[in-house]
Amino acid sequence: MKNLRIFLTALLVISAFPLAAQVDRPELESAGEVQFQNYQGPHSRIDTVEEIIGIGTILSRRDASGEGRYFDKYRVVHVYDSQETRLFSADIFILEPNAGVDHIDNLRRILSGYLTGAYGYSAQDAAVLARFITYYNAIYRGNLNFFEGRYTPGVLSRLDAGRVGLSTQWSEWAGKTQMIIPLSRRPGQEESRLDTDALTSPEVVESLRQEPDRGLDDRKAITEIKEEEIQQEEQALAQERRETEAREAETARQQEEIRRREEEVTAQEQAAQTPEQQTEAAGRRAQLEEDRAELIQARTDLAQDRRELARREEQQDQRLEQIRREREQIAADEQGILSQGAAPSQPQGGTPGERAAAPFLLLSDQADVLGTLVMVDLTSGEVIRSSGLATIRGSSYLASQGGYLVIAGEESGDRIISLVRLNAESLQIEEQGEVSVAPNSRLLVQGNDIYGCVRYQDRWIPGRFNQALELTGLLDQEMAPYSFLSLQGQNFLFQLPSGSVKVAPLSEFRAP
């Protein structure tokens, strides 16, 4: 591997970075940056990283039919044709309607667990490949024409144009996803392997190059995986060359043995006088012809294997050339970033931190009236920063504990609507509750206590939280979820579903 990388580095030194212009051809201009939109909001259950990776590990334990399942949520179908050398086989990774994954990082963790379990990749390499699988499937989402002519009929027969690939919107994953993991036949073996060349198609690479950092880390990482594959293939080819040379020597020896035996049998046939001698000569002739036929077949097989070896050696040379070009492009992009970084920046009227700004809740025009908290320049109205949380409810927020307190989320799967605190500077989630709160609940902050309307045993009742957004008290009285809330001394006032006002002593709040 070290020698291979020295070879590639030497090629880079003498190159003039021609590949950037070669890859930036017109048909790639439409390949924009892939940006996944993840769910931002509270959950009723948060799995550990190990548990999420474990889902993929379970999926890798495929049954005799080639199918792996994780309850009614995730499924993998292994569609492999061991005789096919031109078209790709595939693992079809399916997100069923009950799939709960809603963040690209977690989807990639599931994929990495699967790749490690099914194909023996290290955790580090599996994580890299999982990222490329998601890029690949996002770029070719719904594009059956792309998969036709590249994948076997067995794969194509299982694909649905409405589901194939991966949407960049998390809400379109469950029940609507068939991710394709391209597989090819491992040379000299019946088993399949993930095809890393397919995952790094020009469109995928060009999409990565649209990112601010040109996707350099991911591109470097997968190039190193390819180099390792080439190293392993070179070792396999070297072994097969030695075996081929040994077979050639053996067939040459057998050919000479056949020639010698031909002379002996011919002489014996000519000298045979008695029936017994003629029978013995005929037996030797029959054995000789059988051995000759086997030698002819062995030489035919050897010639075919030599052609296959030459084809694989040519493929190896092509992969080496492709990696050389990929390294050239990476080096050129790296140099481009360095050049941009060295250029003096021009002042643009001050940094965002220097501007007079205020928080503002941008509302959608959807029926649910979801919102996103942003910071707005008070002079220009320009949005300076935006929260990734786009499910804020109730058209309001409260300043609390140096941040902003909101009700956010949605009710589906293990996602809930609950309290969320956003960081005052970044506007990103800082803390989130684990108890369902009415989407249109009012919030009341009194000292270190936060009051709102919570779900308890399928009823809406008053709830009290601490500043860590932990539920500390419940008032066992059903309320109108949209009720105005008020504290008057030691009394808590709220509206009942009947429309009347309830006055309850704070002492009636009980621990949950």
N, C-alpha and C positions, 0 to 999 in steps of 0.2 A: 504493500500500500504506500509505503514511504517513497519507493522508487517511482511508483505511478504518479504521485503528487509532485515529485521533483521534475518528472517529464512534463507534466501539465504546466508547472510554473515556468519551465524553460520556454515552452511554446508561447506563454503569455508575454515573456520578456521581449521576444522578437516580433510580436504582433503589433498591429497599429489600430486595434479595436475596430475591425470592420463590421462586426456583427450587429451593432446597434442599428445601423442604417438598414441592414438586411432584414431584421425582425420587424422594424417599424414600417411594414408594408400596408397598403390601403385597407385590406380586409381586416386588419387588427385595430384600426383606429376607433372602432366602435366598442372595443373591449375596455370598459371602464372599471374603476376600482370596485371590488365587491365589498359592500358594507352591510353586515348583518344587523338587523333590528331585533334586539332581545327584549324579553319581558323585564320590566323594571317595577318591582313592587313586592309586597309581603307574600309569604307562603305560610301555610299551616304546618308544613314539614320541610326541613332542610336536610338533605342527605349529605354525608361526608364525601370528600373526593374519592376515598377508597370505595365507598358504597356505589358511587356512580361508575367508576371504572369496573367494578365487579359485575355490573349489568352486562358489559361487553364480554367479560370473561365467561359468563353463563351462556351468552349467545354463541360463543366460539365452540361450545360443546354440541356440535351438530349431530343429528341422528343419522340413521342409515340412508335416509332419503336426501341428506344434505341440507336439512333445515334446522335452524336454531331458533329457540323461542325464549322470551322473557315474559311470562304470563300473557296477558292479552294486550301488551303495550309495544313490544319490539319483536321483530322477526328478521332473520337472515336466510336467504335461499341461495345455496351454493350451486351454480349452474356451470358445470365444467365439462368440456369436450376434450378428452385426452388425445384425440387424433388430430385436432385442429391446430395448425401452426400459423395460419395467416390471420384469422379473426380472433378477437378477444373473447374469452369466457368472462364470467363475472360473479361476484357475490352481490346480490340485490338486498340492500339494507332497508328494511321497511319500518316506517313509523306508523303504528296502528292508530285508530281514532282515540284510544285511551292513553296514548303516549303522553307523558307529563313533561318532557324536556322542553324548556323554553329559553335556554341560553346557549349560544353557539359553543362556549367553552365546555359546557356539560355534554353537549352532543359529541364534541371531539373527544372528550374523556371516554364516553361509551365506545366510540370507534377505536380508540387506542387500546382499550381493554380487549376488544375483539381481535385486533391485529396481533397483539401479543399472544393471546391464547390460540388463535387459529394458525398463525404463521411464524411464531417464535421471535418476533421482533423485540428488541429491547424497548423499555418504556420510553426512552428518549427518541429513538427512531420512530416508534409507533405514534408518538405525539406529533412529530413532523409530518408523517404520512397522513394522519387524520386531518390536519389542517389542509393539506393539498386535496384530499378527497372532498372536503366541503367546498373549496374553491372550484374544483372541477365540476361538481354537481350543481353549483349555483350558476356557473357560466352557461352550462348546457341544459338548464332547467326547461323542461317541456319540449326540447328539440329532438324529436324522434328521428328527424332526417340526419342528424349528426351521428346517432348511434347505429343507424342502418348502414350496412357496408363495413362497419368496424367490429360489430359483435355477432356472435353466432346466432343462428335462428332460434336456438333454445332460449337464449337471453331475450331476444326481441319479442318472442311470443308472450313473455311475461310482463312486458312494459306497457304502461298506460301514459298517453301523452299528457293527461291532466295531473299525473303524479310523478313522472320520472324527473330525477334531479332534486334539487333542494332550493326552496324559496329563500330569499333573504329576509322574509318576514316571519318571525317565530309563530305567529298566529296561523300561518299556512303550512305548518309542519305536520301536526298530528292528523293522520288519515289521508294525507295528501303528499306523501314523500316516498319515493323509491330511489334511494341513493345507489349509484353504480360504483362498484369497486372493480376496476379492470384487472383481469387475471390472464396470464399467459403460461404456456407449458414450460416447466423447468427443463432445460436442455439435458437430454440423456435420462430423464426420469418421467414417471407418470404423474407426479404431483404438480400442483399449480403453484404459482407465485404471483404476488402483486406486481403489476407492470408499472414501474415508476416512470418510464418514458411516456406512457399514455397520460399519466397525471400531470406531466409538465408540458402539455401542449402549448404551442405559441400563444393561444388565446389566454391560457391560465397565467403564463409568465408575463404577458403584457398587462394583464389585470393587476398583478402584483406590482409591476413597475409604476402603476399609477398612484401607489401609496406614497406618502411623504418620504418614507425611508427606502422606497423602491423595492420593498419586500426582501431586502438583502439577506437578513438572517435566515428566513425560510428558504430562500433560493440556495444559499450556501449549504444549509443543512441537508437539503435533498440531493444536492450535487455530491456531497460526501457519501451519502447512502448509495448513490449510483456508482461512485468510485469503488466502494466496498464490494458491490455486486460484480463489477468488472474484475476486481481482484480475485473473487471467488470463481468466476467463470474462467479466468485465465488459468487458475490452478486445475480446474476440471479439464480444460482443453489440453494442458500439458500432460495430464495423466492419460487422456485418450490418445494423444499423439504417441506416447510410449507404448500403449497397448496396440495401436495400429501398426507401429513399426515391428512389434513382436509378432503380430499376426502375419504381416508381410513376410517376415523371415521364416515363419512356420510354413506358410503356403509354398514358398520357394523350396524349402526342404522336402515337403510332400510332393511337389512337382518332380523334383529330381528322383524321389523314391518311386513314383509312378513310372517314370521313364526306365529306371533300372528293372522294375518288375515286368514291364512290357517286354523287354528283351528276354528275360528269363522265361516268361510264359510262352512267348513265341517260339523260343528254342525248344521248350518242353513239348509244345504241340507238334512241332515238326519231328521230334524224336519218338513220340508215342507210337508203339506198335501193338500193344495188347489193349483189350477193352478196358482193363483196369487203369492203364496209363492214360488212355484217352479221357476216361471219366475224371481222373485226378486233374488233368490239364484243363478240362472244361470247368471244373469247380474253381480252379485258380483264376481262370479267365473271368468267370462271373463275379468273383470277389473283386478282381481288379477293376472291372467296369463299374461296380457299385462304388468303390473308393474313388474312382475317377469322377463320377457324377457328384459325389459329395465335395470333392475338391473344386469342381467347376462352380457349385453353388456357393462354397465358401469364398471363392474369388469374386463372384458376383456380389455377395453381401459386403465383402471388403471394399469393392469399388464404390458401392452405394454409400457405405459409411465414410469413405474418404471424401465423397462429394458433400455429405452432410457436415463433416468436419470443416471442409473448406468454406461452406456457407456460414457456419457459426464463426469462423475466424474472420470472415468478411464483416459479419454483423458486429463483432467485437471491435474491429477497426472503425466502423461507422459510429459506434457508441463513443469510442475514444475521441473521435473528431467532434462529435456533438458536445461532449463534455468540455473539450477545449474551447469551443465556441461559447458555451454557457459561462465558462470561467472568464472568457474575454469580456462578455457582456456585463458580468458582475463587476469586473475590475473597472470597466468604463463607467458604469453607474456609480460606483464608489468614488471614482475620481470626480465625477460630475457633482456629487453631493459635497465633496471636500471643496471644490471650486466655488460652489454657491456659498458655503459657510465662510470662505475667506473673503468674500466680497463685502465691503462696508454696507451696513444697512442704513436706509434712509429714514429719518424720522417721519412718522405718519400722524402727527398731532397728539403724541402722548400714548402711553400704554393704557390698556383697559383699567389697570389699578389706579391710574391718575384721573380717571374720568369721574364726574359726578353721575352716579347711577342709582337705580332703585329697583327692587323686585317687582315683577309684574306676572300675573297669571294669564298665559295665553290659552284660550279655550277653543276646542274644536267645534265644528258645526254638527257633530254627531248627536244622536238622540240622548246618549248618556252624558253629554256635556263633559267630556274629559279635558283635563288641562295639563299644561307643562309650565313650570316655574322658570322664568328667565330674568336676567339682569339687563336693564335697558338704560342706555345712555340718555341722560336727561336733556341733553342738547339736541342730539340728532334723532333720538328714538331708535337708534341701532341696537339690536340684540347683541350684547357683549358675551354673555355666557348663557348656556341653556342646560337645564337638568335633563338627564337621560330618562327621568320618570315622566311618562306621558299618560298616566292613568290617575291624575289627581281629581278627586271628587269634590262636589259641594261648592265649587266656584269660589273657594276662599282658602286662606292660609293664616297661621298665627306665628308671630315671632316668639320663640321659646328657647331658653338655654343656649343662646348664641346661634341659633339656627332657625329653621322654619318648620313648623308642625303642620302636617297635612293629613288628610284621609286619602288613601290611594290604593290601587290594585284592582283586581277583577276576580269574580268567583267562577273558577273552572279548574278542574283537576285539584291539585293541592294549592292553587293560588287563592288568596283571600283578599278582601278589602279590609284594611286595618290602618292603624296609625303609623306614620312614617315621619322621621325627622331628617331634613336636608341640611347639609353643611352650608353655612352662610356664605362661604367663599366659593366653593366649587359647585354648590347646588346639587351634589351627588348624595346618595343615600348614606346616612350616618348611623341611624338606628331604625329598626322596624319592629312593630308589634306582632304578636302571634295569635291575637284574638280578633274575631270578625266584628267589624264596626259597621253600622248602617252607612251606606254610601252618601246619604243626605243628612247625616247627623251633624248637629252643631257641636262645637267644642268650647269648653270653658276651662280656663287655666286659673287656678287659685293656689298661690305659693308653689309648692312642689307637686301639687295634685292636678291631674287632667281629668275632666269629666266628659263623657260622651255616651252615646247609645250603642250597646253591644248586643250580640246575639247570644242567648243563653237558653238551652233546651227549646230551640225553635221559637223563642219569643224575643222581642226587643225590649231590653230593660236598661236602666241606668247603670253605667260602669265607671269605676275610678281607676286611673293608672298613675304610676309614678313617673319620674322623668326618664327612666330607662325604658318606658313604654311597656312596663309589666303591669298586668291587671292585679290590683290590690284590693278591690272591693266591688260588691254587687248589691243592688237594691232590688229585692224580689217584688217588683211591681211593673207590669207591662206598661210601655209608654209608646207614644207616637214617635216613630223613628226620625221624623223631621222636626221634633219639638225644639222650641227655644229653651235654653237652660239658664237658670239664675240661682245665685247664692245670696241669701239674705240672713246674715248672722250665721246661726247654726242650722238653718233650714235650706233644703234643696228643692227648687221649684221646677216642675216640668209638666208637659201636657200629656194627658191620657188619650188613648185612641178614641174615646167618646167625645173629646173636645174640651173636657173640663181640666182645670189645673190641679195638680197634686202638690201639696206641701208636705215634705218628708224630712224628719230630723236626720242630720248627717250620721247620727249614732246608729241608724237603721242599716247603714251599709255594712255588709258582712264579708269576711274573707272568702274568696272563690274556692 
